[in-house]
Amino acid sequence: MPMEDVEMRRMVLREINKRHLDTSLMDVHVIHGVVYIRGTVRGIRGHNVDVKQELEIIRRILRQKPGIRDVVVDAIIR
């Protein structure tokens, strides 16, 4: 994996962790500037969260970051 993708993955994980989402069953990969978010995503217990809306916010934030060409969310929302 190119170093740029490794750094972008760290940045993506930091952005995702700012939200009230349980991402313990989620995988994040960055390949040539394309972010892939896969797995199962749900709200953290005790927080009333619209998971679909949160993922869309994350997608919009990430697409504005330099070096990110696209964001593909293929996640099961629980």
Secondary structure, DSSP 8 states (H G I E B T S, - for coil): --HHHHHHHHHHHHHHHTSSEEEEEEEEEEETTEEEEEEEEEE-TTS---HHHHHHHHHHHHHTSTT--EEEEEEEE-
